[in-house]
Amino acid sequence: MKKIIAALCSILIIASALSGCAATPKTADHGQVKVVSTIFPLYDWVREVAGDDVDVNLDLLLDNGVDLHSYQPTAKDIMDISDCDIFVYVGGESDKWVADTLKQADNKDMIVLDLMDILGDKAKTEELKEGMQEDEHEHEEGEEEHEHEEEHEKDEHVWLSLKNTELFTQKIADALSKADSQHADVFKANADSYIEKLEALDKQYQETVDNAPTKTLLFGDRFPFRYMTDDYKLDYYAAFVGCSAETEASFETITFLSDKVDELKLKAIMQIESSDGSIAKTIRDNTKTKDQEILTLDSIQNVTAERVKAGETYLSIMESNLEVLKKALA
């Protein structure tokens, strides 16, 4: 039931955009591979695998700070996807618009990488943990209990696992090699080198958690980091699930989380990069000591073009997240 209105709007946009460009030829020049990705982590992985020696036409759709969960494609986005050689997207509930776009695509030989599909059974379902506030749509009048259960969605934030990223990097290398077999050796070498960096950072995360006195994170915010916490066997508490549309926490949620901070003697309360900090501050104000540090972990789902131009990468952000994690678990 989620995003029904947005999905209908998307269909209308698609019909409008493609009605006048169904015969548009491919835009790739001289065999140049054209790749379109939805969010920054996917874009950056392709950039790493392609490297500097192969000319790949790479397009990032969400480059203006729009959150993945509220994004709807423009007519230009749809046309860019329509004739690309490789399309990389997450594949969760927020990407329901993709199915209709691909049905209308000009390039019927397009290679499509759906990350949720790649993960298969390893994709996690959103978890409603103790103390977490449910979305209002799950309590709509007249809904049956079994309908609630059917609405549990897959957790889309698959890119926040370094282990997942190793798998995705290999799949991207395979796709690029299929689209441009002449540079397959380059793609393989770049992917192998990048995976080594991912493995090294993954080891640093594990060592940090192994040596930390605290094994629990508490978020006064949405919680998109379940893949990360599961990788390193960390516990967590949060105000909302990762894909929640809620922005205000109830008295019960605030009280539960404040009490949990006191119980566990946590020194930090977490938030994500898009937060205004109000919930985390309210939780802190209701603890006994009122002295917890508020720390921000970057969920890497709304990276702007300006940040890309400034040189930020998936690895650099995950390295920064590691430094934050060290403080949070101290």
Secondary structure, 3 states (H helix, E strand, C coil): CCCHHHHHHHHHHHHHHHHCCCCCCCCCCCCCEEEEECCHHHHHHHHHHHCCCCCEEEEECCCCCCCHHHCCCCHHHHHHHHCCCEEEECCCHHHCCHHHHHHCCCCCCCEEEEHHHHHHHHCCECCCCCCCCCCHHHHCCCCCHHHHHHCCCECCCHHHCHHHHHHHHHHHHHHHHHHCHHHHHHHHHHHHHHHHHHHHHHHHHHHHHHHCCCCEEEEEEEECCHHHHHHCCCEEEEEEECCCCCCCCCHHHHHHHHHHHHHHCCCEEEEECCCCCHHHHHHHHCCCCCCCEEEEECCCCCCCHHHHHCCCCHHHHHHHHHHHHHHHCC
